[in-house]
Amino acid sequence: MNTNIKAYAKRFAPLLAMLVFPVLGLMYAAVNRVDGRVWNLVTPLDRAVPFIKWFALPYSVWIVFIYVCLLYFFVKDVRTFYRGVITYTLCALLCYLIYSVFQTTVPRPQLSGSDPFTRLVAYIYNRDQPFNCFPSIHCFSSYMVFRILASSTFKTRRSLTLVGIGSGLIILSTQFIKQHVVLDLIAAITLVELVLPVVVLAERWFAGDVSVAKRETKQAAKSTYYSS
């Protein structure tokens, strides 16, 4: 019996890493305010994007979607699970740093009507201040889980399709319910593309695959040199 308990404890212990999410939530709330100048990054393209209230549904299930993806990674490969949690944490911390020195806002439309989708948008607006926009946490995390899955060894056509659709709907929802602007989306994707390779490289260093890590570092340096 004790052996079984120890085996289960060892198997599921990595899930304790997800306790970082409540801590990150508290940090998000701490920087979700205005202490100085607030920037508006709205472009003509953003003004052309229509307000579509039913996109509030994918927007509101975002964190559940991220948790489900991470749990799927955990079931398939613990190393990939850790990669997701660490990448999310680093990206979130970088977002909070940006929010603290470069706070932005997105103008919200006036809501009318009492249908379920309008009420859901109103709930989202009331629950979240119109700040902490650049980069978008919804966008970076949704792109991140798809990006990590696409580079995994256990991806399938079905899983890529399901996660791709989910991530795509959430990213689009940030635009259509006017929670973010296009620049917030671009910054979010760029953030993942900068952080994820560093996490992967660090994984290989800690796993003892130093030769691969050094080779990839040299190749990255060479490509940077030639591109410049």
Backbone bond lengths (Angstrom), bond angles and torsions (degrees), N, CA, C in turn:
res aa  C-N    CA-C-N  psi(-1)  N-CA   C-N-CA  omega(-1)  CA-C   N-CA-C  phi
1 M - - - 1.476 - - 1.526 111.26 -
2 N 1.350 116.23 -47.99 1.460 120.11 -179.96 1.523 111.27 -62.80
3 T 1.344 115.11 -35.80 1.460 118.96 178.47 1.514 111.49 -63.94
4 N 1.347 115.68 -40.92 1.466 120.04 178.52 1.520 111.49 -65.14
5 I 1.322 116.02 -40.81 1.466 119.93 179.81 1.526 110.30 -63.69
6 K 1.337 115.94 -43.60 1.463 119.43 178.97 1.525 111.40 -63.96
7 A 1.332 115.63 -37.41 1.461 119.65 179.74 1.528 110.65 -65.77
8 Y 1.359 116.33 -43.35 1.468 119.92 178.42 1.525 110.97 -65.40
9 A 1.346 115.10 -40.95 1.465 118.68 179.87 1.514 111.22 -61.93
10 K 1.323 115.97 -42.02 1.473 120.24 179.08 1.514 111.05 -66.99
11 R 1.339 116.17 -37.75 1.467 120.47 -177.98 1.519 111.30 -66.39
12 F 1.343 117.23 -42.13 1.460 120.20 -173.05 1.526 113.81 -100.31
13 A 1.310 117.91 -0.78 1.462 121.28 179.30 1.531 113.35 -56.13
14 P 1.349 119.13 -37.35 1.475 118.32 179.60 1.528 113.84 -57.36
15 L 1.328 117.55 -24.61 1.463 119.87 -179.49 1.525 112.26 -64.49
16 L 1.334 116.40 -18.89 1.456 119.37 176.79 1.525 111.72 -61.00
17 A 1.330 116.24 -21.04 1.466 119.97 178.29 1.526 111.54 -61.25
18 M 1.333 116.84 -24.52 1.460 119.88 -178.81 1.534 112.48 -73.03
19 L 1.330 116.66 -7.78 1.466 119.76 175.07 1.528 111.36 -66.22
20 V 1.327 116.64 -11.42 1.459 119.78 177.43 1.527 110.95 -68.42
21 F 1.324 117.65 -23.49 1.467 119.76 -175.50 1.528 113.62 -65.08
22 P 1.339 120.37 -43.97 1.471 118.24 175.28 1.524 112.91 -60.83
23 V 1.329 116.68 -36.12 1.468 120.46 178.33 1.527 110.26 -64.67
24 L 1.330 115.75 -44.05 1.468 119.67 178.23 1.521 110.75 -63.87
25 G 1.330 116.58 -34.60 1.463 120.33 177.36 1.520 112.16 -62.35
26 L 1.320 116.85 -40.86 1.464 120.92 177.82 1.524 110.83 -66.05
27 M 1.318 115.83 -38.98 1.471 119.63 178.07 1.522 111.00 -66.07
28 Y 1.337 116.36 -38.41 1.468 120.34 177.56 1.522 110.30 -59.57
29 A 1.333 115.75 -46.09 1.470 119.82 -179.08 1.528 111.42 -62.38
30 A 1.325 116.15 -33.36 1.465 120.17 -177.92 1.524 112.65 -67.67
31 V 1.326 117.51 -30.89 1.470 120.29 -178.39 1.531 112.09 -100.91
32 N 1.320 117.52 0.45 1.469 121.20 -178.18 1.522 110.41 -84.86
33 R 1.322 114.73 61.82 1.464 120.94 -178.14 1.526 108.80 -155.62
34 V 1.320 114.99 175.06 1.467 120.44 -178.77 1.517 109.28 -116.19
35 D 1.331 115.80 123.91 1.463 121.14 176.43 1.525 111.83 -115.22
36 G 1.308 116.73 -6.25 1.461 120.01 -178.04 1.516 109.94 -162.62
37 R 1.300 115.66 -137.19 1.453 120.57 -178.29 1.526 110.79 -71.20
38 V 1.332 114.81 142.65 1.461 121.45 177.22 1.519 107.97 -118.98
39 W 1.340 115.72 131.95 1.451 121.39 -176.44 1.524 110.81 -97.87
40 N 1.318 114.56 146.37 1.466 121.94 176.94 1.528 107.60 -115.48
41 L 1.342 116.84 115.43 1.464 121.71 -175.67 1.527 112.88 -103.22
42 V 1.310 117.46 21.22 1.463 121.75 -179.71 1.521 109.72 -66.71
43 T 1.325 115.94 133.15 1.464 123.14 178.33 1.538 109.23 -115.48
44 P 1.326 117.50 169.32 1.471 119.26 175.20 1.531 112.74 -56.57
45 L 1.321 116.96 -33.37 1.458 119.71 177.71 1.525 110.93 -63.13
46 D 1.317 117.01 -40.23 1.467 120.40 178.24 1.526 111.00 -64.62
47 R 1.325 116.75 -37.85 1.465 119.74 179.24 1.524 111.13 -66.94
48 A 1.328 116.19 -26.05 1.460 120.12 -179.71 1.538 112.15 -81.74
49 V 1.320 116.90 -16.91 1.467 120.43 -179.97 1.517 109.16 -74.92
50 P 1.318 118.49 124.99 1.473 120.45 -177.97 1.528 111.89 -75.06
51 F 1.303 114.63 158.12 1.466 121.17 173.25 1.530 107.86 -87.27
52 I 1.322 116.92 119.76 1.466 121.86 -179.57 1.525 107.45 -123.93
53 K 1.311 116.32 104.86 1.466 120.49 -168.84 1.519 114.35 -68.14
54 W 1.328 119.41 -27.16 1.459 118.77 -177.17 1.526 112.35 -70.12
55 F 1.345 116.71 -12.82 1.462 119.17 174.60 1.526 111.90 -70.83
56 A 1.327 116.50 -5.49 1.468 119.32 174.22 1.523 111.12 -63.52
57 L 1.334 117.12 -26.01 1.462 120.73 -178.62 1.532 112.00 -66.10
58 P 1.348 119.52 -55.71 1.468 117.48 176.63 1.527 112.87 -62.73
59 Y 1.331 116.74 -32.80 1.466 119.44 178.88 1.523 111.00 -61.56
60 S 1.331 116.43 -41.17 1.463 120.86 -173.73 1.524 113.48 -75.46
61 V 1.347 117.58 -20.76 1.473 119.46 179.85 1.531 111.21 -97.14
62 W 1.305 116.95 12.14 1.465 122.17 -176.06 1.523 113.50 -52.46
63 I 1.326 117.99 -54.88 1.462 119.52 -173.59 1.520 111.35 -66.45
64 V 1.329 117.36 -33.50 1.464 120.27 175.91 1.526 109.75 -63.75
65 F 1.325 115.83 -42.04 1.468 121.46 177.91 1.528 111.09 -59.96
66 I 1.327 117.18 -44.35 1.463 121.38 -179.89 1.528 109.98 -64.34
67 Y 1.320 117.11 -43.56 1.466 120.39 179.33 1.525 111.15 -62.28
68 V 1.324 116.67 -43.18 1.464 120.72 179.94 1.529 110.41 -61.82
69 C 1.323 116.31 -42.57 1.476 120.05 178.74 1.519 111.06 -62.80
70 L 1.318 117.25 -43.68 1.463 120.36 179.89 1.525 111.15 -65.28
71 L 1.317 116.85 -39.68 1.470 119.86 177.23 1.525 110.93 -65.47
72 Y 1.315 116.25 -35.60 1.468 120.15 175.44 1.526 110.21 -63.86
73 F 1.325 116.34 -42.27 1.465 119.85 175.80 1.527 110.53 -60.33
74 F 1.336 116.16 -41.33 1.459 120.49 -179.20 1.523 111.08 -60.96
75 V 1.324 116.69 -43.54 1.464 121.17 -179.81 1.522 110.69 -64.36
76 K 1.329 116.65 -39.61 1.452 120.69 -175.04 1.526 113.49 -82.78
77 D 1.331 116.49 -41.19 1.461 119.37 -175.54 1.528 108.94 -163.58
78 V 1.335 117.39 113.31 1.463 121.75 -175.82 1.527 111.11 -61.10
79 R 1.322 117.46 -35.45 1.463 120.51 -179.97 1.527 110.60 -62.76
80 T 1.315 116.88 -40.25 1.463 120.48 177.59 1.524 110.80 -67.42
81 F 1.326 116.23 -36.61 1.471 121.04 176.07 1.516 110.58 -59.22
82 Y 1.333 116.78 -49.82 1.462 120.57 178.36 1.525 110.74 -60.44
83 R 1.323 116.16 -38.89 1.464 120.09 178.77 1.528 110.60 -58.94
84 G 1.325 116.02 -42.23 1.460 120.01 179.61 1.516 112.35 -66.21
85 V 1.334 117.11 -45.84 1.464 120.47 -178.44 1.527 110.93 -65.30
86 I 1.324 116.48 -43.39 1.464 119.93 -178.84 1.526 111.19 -67.06
87 T 1.325 116.60 -43.51 1.467 119.79 179.03 1.521 110.63 -62.92
88 Y 1.325 116.86 -43.72 1.467 120.21 177.96 1.530 109.81 -59.27
89 T 1.319 116.76 -47.29 1.462 120.86 -176.16 1.521 111.12 -61.76
90 L 1.324 116.92 -46.83 1.467 120.14 -179.93 1.521 111.62 -63.87
91 C 1.329 116.48 -43.44 1.469 119.83 178.86 1.521 111.02 -63.40
92 A 1.327 116.82 -41.76 1.462 120.36 179.53 1.528 110.83 -63.35
93 L 1.324 117.27 -44.53 1.465 120.53 179.60 1.529 111.18 -62.48
94 L 1.324 116.91 -39.17 1.464 120.15 176.65 1.526 110.69 -65.94
95 C 1.322 116.73 -38.24 1.473 120.19 175.38 1.521 110.77 -60.16
96 Y 1.332 116.93 -46.00 1.466 120.52 -179.02 1.527 110.88 -62.18
97 L 1.321 116.16 -37.83 1.461 119.80 177.61 1.523 110.54 -63.09
98 I 1.326 116.12 -43.74 1.466 120.49 178.54 1.521 110.55 -64.16
99 Y 1.340 117.22 -43.77 1.462 120.45 179.66 1.532 111.46 -58.92
100 S 1.334 116.32 -36.31 1.461 120.15 -175.77 1.528 112.68 -72.12
101 V 1.342 117.26 -21.29 1.470 119.99 -179.05 1.526 112.81 -116.73
102 F 1.315 117.10 -16.11 1.468 120.92 -177.77 1.534 108.17 -143.10
103 Q 1.318 115.06 75.67 1.464 120.28 -176.80 1.532 110.49 -81.10
104 T 1.324 115.82 132.69 1.466 120.97 179.19 1.522 110.25 -123.27
105 T 1.313 115.08 166.22 1.457 120.71 178.54 1.520 109.40 -141.60
106 V 1.320 115.86 161.05 1.467 121.87 177.72 1.525 108.02 -127.64
107 P 1.340 118.33 122.04 1.462 120.59 177.70 1.530 110.70 -61.00
108 R 1.308 116.35 135.46 1.457 120.94 -179.35 1.523 110.99 -104.94
109 P 1.306 117.28 145.56 1.468 119.93 179.89 1.522 111.47 -75.30
110 Q 1.306 115.09 158.25 1.462 120.38 173.00 1.524 108.79 -73.52
111 L 1.305 116.57 132.68 1.456 120.77 -178.76 1.527 110.42 -96.81
112 S 1.322 115.15 142.40 1.468 120.31 176.15 1.515 108.13 -140.45
113 G 1.309 115.65 143.94 1.453 120.32 -179.51 1.522 110.99 108.46
114 S 1.341 114.81 165.62 1.461 120.22 -178.43 1.528 111.89 -129.55
115 D 1.332 116.27 20.44 1.460 119.65 178.94 1.534 109.07 -72.16
116 P 1.329 117.72 162.79 1.470 120.76 -175.37 1.526 114.23 -56.43
117 F 1.333 118.09 -39.07 1.461 119.45 -177.54 1.532 111.87 -71.18
118 T 1.326 116.67 -38.82 1.470 119.76 176.26 1.515 110.40 -64.24
119 R 1.313 116.97 -40.54 1.466 120.67 178.49 1.524 111.01 -66.51
120 L 1.329 116.78 -34.02 1.456 119.95 177.89 1.525 110.61 -68.48
121 V 1.326 117.34 -41.01 1.466 120.39 175.87 1.528 110.09 -61.76
122 A 1.335 116.41 -43.26 1.462 120.33 178.87 1.526 111.06 -60.65
123 Y 1.317 116.29 -39.21 1.468 120.63 177.92 1.524 110.25 -63.57
124 I 1.334 116.85 -43.36 1.466 121.06 178.79 1.520 110.53 -61.97
125 Y 1.326 116.52 -44.83 1.460 120.93 -179.93 1.536 111.33 -63.10
126 N 1.333 116.80 -41.40 1.467 120.77 -177.87 1.529 111.75 -71.37
127 R 1.321 116.14 -30.82 1.460 120.73 -176.22 1.525 112.28 -80.52
128 D 1.317 116.74 -27.36 1.467 120.91 -173.76 1.514 110.12 -126.13
129 Q 1.325 116.32 125.25 1.455 120.65 176.47 1.534 109.51 -64.65
130 P 1.352 117.28 151.48 1.476 119.79 -177.25 1.517 113.37 -79.38
131 F 1.339 116.21 44.88 1.458 121.35 179.37 1.536 108.72 -128.17
132 N 1.341 117.24 -167.70 1.469 121.76 -178.47 1.535 110.75 53.06
133 C 1.303 115.39 54.24 1.465 120.21 -172.25 1.526 114.64 -103.50
134 F 1.319 117.45 -35.00 1.462 121.78 -171.99 1.520 109.95 -116.33
135 P 1.343 117.41 111.87 1.478 130.79 -2.22 1.534 111.35 -79.63
136 S 1.316 115.61 166.73 1.460 121.26 -179.56 1.528 110.65 -83.07
137 I 1.333 116.28 124.68 1.465 120.51 177.17 1.523 110.51 -69.66
138 H 1.319 117.42 -39.51 1.463 120.39 175.94 1.536 110.28 -56.51
139 C 1.320 115.72 -44.55 1.470 119.75 -176.44 1.521 112.30 -71.73
140 F 1.328 117.14 -45.96 1.468 117.27 -176.56 1.520 111.50 -65.00
141 S 1.345 117.09 -40.37 1.466 119.26 -177.55 1.520 111.80 -71.07
142 S 1.330 116.97 -37.25 1.465 120.16 178.59 1.524 110.86 -67.90
143 Y 1.322 116.38 -42.18 1.467 119.78 176.25 1.519 110.62 -66.42
144 M 1.326 116.65 -37.54 1.462 121.41 -177.42 1.525 112.32 -60.59
145 V 1.340 117.75 -47.42 1.468 119.01 -176.96 1.529 111.00 -65.31
146 F 1.331 116.60 -36.12 1.466 118.71 176.97 1.523 110.51 -68.70
147 R 1.302 116.60 -41.74 1.469 121.72 -179.29 1.526 111.23 -62.62
148 I 1.325 116.48 -43.71 1.458 120.91 179.76 1.521 110.59 -67.39
149 L 1.326 116.53 -42.57 1.464 119.58 177.94 1.523 110.91 -61.37
150 A 1.322 116.74 -43.44 1.465 120.87 -177.11 1.523 112.24 -62.89
151 S 1.330 117.57 -26.38 1.465 120.87 -179.86 1.526 112.26 -97.71
152 S 1.327 117.41 5.50 1.464 120.80 -177.15 1.527 111.14 -85.16
153 T 1.321 115.21 167.20 1.460 120.92 177.88 1.519 112.41 -88.43
154 F 1.335 117.02 -11.40 1.470 120.89 -176.20 1.525 113.09 -106.88
155 K 1.311 116.94 9.10 1.467 118.97 -179.41 1.528 109.96 -65.36
156 T 1.328 114.87 148.57 1.461 122.35 174.05 1.517 107.72 -132.06
157 R 1.308 115.38 166.00 1.463 118.82 178.72 1.523 110.50 -60.86
158 R 1.328 116.34 -39.48 1.466 120.12 -179.56 1.519 111.11 -66.45
159 S 1.328 117.19 -47.08 1.468 119.14 -178.07 1.524 111.19 -64.98
160 L 1.329 117.21 -40.38 1.462 119.88 177.35 1.518 111.61 -62.88
161 T 1.328 116.26 -39.39 1.461 120.24 179.72 1.524 111.17 -65.99
162 L 1.337 116.57 -47.09 1.466 120.74 -177.89 1.524 111.49 -64.91
163 V 1.327 116.46 -47.65 1.461 119.50 -179.22 1.528 110.32 -69.68
164 G 1.324 116.77 -36.80 1.462 120.01 177.59 1.516 112.25 -61.94
165 I 1.334 116.31 -43.59 1.471 119.84 178.41 1.520 110.47 -65.55
166 G 1.334 116.75 -45.67 1.459 120.09 179.59 1.513 112.10 -60.74
167 S 1.328 116.50 -48.06 1.464 120.55 179.24 1.523 111.47 -62.47
168 G 1.334 115.81 -43.22 1.463 119.96 -179.97 1.514 112.82 -61.65
169 L 1.333 116.65 -42.97 1.469 120.32 -179.86 1.523 111.44 -65.30
170 I 1.329 116.26 -40.55 1.463 119.00 179.74 1.524 110.81 -66.44
171 I 1.328 116.77 -43.60 1.468 120.11 178.42 1.527 110.92 -62.04
172 L 1.328 116.68 -44.49 1.468 119.84 177.53 1.529 111.48 -63.67
173 S 1.325 116.16 -35.38 1.467 119.56 -177.76 1.521 111.83 -62.27
174 T 1.336 116.92 -32.93 1.466 119.39 179.91 1.525 110.95 -63.06
175 Q 1.327 115.97 -28.72 1.462 120.77 179.86 1.526 111.55 -84.46
176 F 1.327 115.73 -43.34 1.459 119.55 -172.21 1.524 114.65 -77.45
177 I 1.344 117.92 -21.34 1.467 117.24 174.08 1.534 110.78 -103.29
178 K 1.336 114.96 11.87 1.466 122.62 171.72 1.530 113.16 62.57
179 Q 1.336 115.33 40.25 1.455 120.06 173.16 1.523 111.59 -92.22
180 H 1.330 116.15 -22.12 1.458 120.99 -179.32 1.523 109.71 -145.34
181 V 1.333 114.00 166.32 1.462 120.78 176.21 1.525 108.71 -112.59
182 V 1.322 115.44 173.14 1.465 120.48 -176.00 1.525 112.15 -59.83
183 L 1.321 117.53 -39.10 1.463 120.04 179.91 1.527 112.10 -63.86
184 D 1.328 116.94 -31.76 1.468 120.35 176.07 1.528 110.18 -63.64
185 L 1.318 115.76 -39.59 1.466 122.00 179.32 1.534 110.66 -66.86
186 I 1.322 116.05 -47.45 1.472 120.45 -179.15 1.526 110.58 -61.58
187 A 1.331 116.08 -42.46 1.469 120.20 179.48 1.525 110.91 -63.96
188 A 1.326 116.96 -36.28 1.463 121.33 -179.14 1.529 110.91 -65.38
189 I 1.310 116.66 -46.43 1.469 120.65 179.68 1.525 110.33 -65.03
190 T 1.327 116.47 -41.96 1.469 120.71 178.32 1.521 110.55 -60.79
191 L 1.324 116.51 -40.24 1.463 121.22 -179.69 1.527 111.05 -59.92
192 V 1.328 116.49 -46.13 1.466 120.31 178.97 1.518 111.35 -62.91
193 E 1.330 116.59 -41.88 1.458 120.50 -178.81 1.528 112.14 -67.35
194 L 1.314 117.40 -21.01 1.463 120.86 176.47 1.525 111.81 -87.95
195 V 1.317 116.92 -39.81 1.469 121.53 -173.92 1.521 112.55 -81.96
196 L 1.330 117.29 -43.33 1.464 120.37 -174.70 1.535 113.13 -58.22
197 P 1.340 119.99 -46.42 1.468 118.56 178.15 1.529 113.17 -60.03
198 V 1.324 116.95 -33.97 1.464 120.46 178.30 1.529 109.82 -67.00
199 V 1.322 117.15 -40.91 1.465 121.06 178.70 1.525 110.37 -63.99
200 V 1.317 116.59 -44.02 1.474 120.64 179.53 1.525 110.38 -62.51
201 L 1.318 116.76 -42.88 1.462 120.94 179.48 1.529 110.24 -63.84
202 A 1.337 117.25 -41.82 1.466 121.03 178.65 1.518 111.28 -64.47
203 E 1.328 116.56 -37.05 1.464 120.58 176.28 1.522 110.62 -56.15
204 R 1.305 116.35 -45.97 1.461 120.65 -176.59 1.521 111.51 -69.53
205 W 1.309 116.18 -33.22 1.460 119.45 175.67 1.523 110.28 -63.82
206 F 1.344 116.30 -49.35 1.460 120.58 -177.74 1.521 111.88 -69.39
207 A 1.334 116.74 -26.76 1.463 120.15 178.65 1.523 111.56 -79.80
208 G 1.320 117.56 -5.49 1.454 121.39 177.80 1.508 113.66 91.20
209 D 1.343 116.90 3.59 1.469 120.01 179.69 1.516 108.19 -87.50
210 V 1.328 115.51 60.68 1.458 121.65 -172.52 1.522 111.62 -65.68
211 S 1.329 117.63 -37.37 1.459 120.57 -176.95 1.514 111.43 -62.57
212 V 1.342 116.04 -41.71 1.465 119.69 178.25 1.513 110.26 -66.19
213 A 1.324 116.14 -42.31 1.464 120.18 -179.07 1.524 110.78 -62.32
214 K 1.354 115.88 -44.07 1.467 118.58 179.66 1.525 111.22 -64.59
215 R 1.338 116.12 -40.66 1.462 119.83 -179.18 1.521 110.68 -63.87
216 E 1.324 116.77 -42.00 1.462 119.88 179.95 1.522 110.63 -67.91
217 T 1.343 116.60 -36.05 1.463 119.91 178.28 1.526 110.65 -64.87
218 K 1.351 116.53 -43.17 1.463 120.49 178.28 1.524 111.47 -64.25
219 Q 1.348 116.48 -41.23 1.461 119.67 179.07 1.514 110.86 -63.87
220 A 1.343 116.70 -39.93 1.464 120.12 178.97 1.517 110.64 -65.04
221 A 1.357 116.59 -39.09 1.468 120.35 178.63 1.520 111.24 -65.91
222 K 1.342 116.31 -39.80 1.449 119.56 179.71 1.523 111.44 -66.04
223 S 1.323 116.10 -42.78 1.470 119.21 -179.33 1.508 110.99 -64.98
224 T 1.350 116.31 -35.86 1.468 120.19 176.77 1.518 110.63 -65.69
225 Y 1.362 115.99 -40.63 1.473 120.84 -178.59 1.517 110.93 -64.42
226 Y 1.352 116.16 -47.52 1.467 119.88 -177.02 1.519 112.09 -70.35
227 S 1.326 116.56 -32.66 1.464 118.97 179.92 1.508 111.86 -71.17
228 S 1.362 115.01 -26.52 1.450 118.06 178.04 1.520 112.70 -85.06
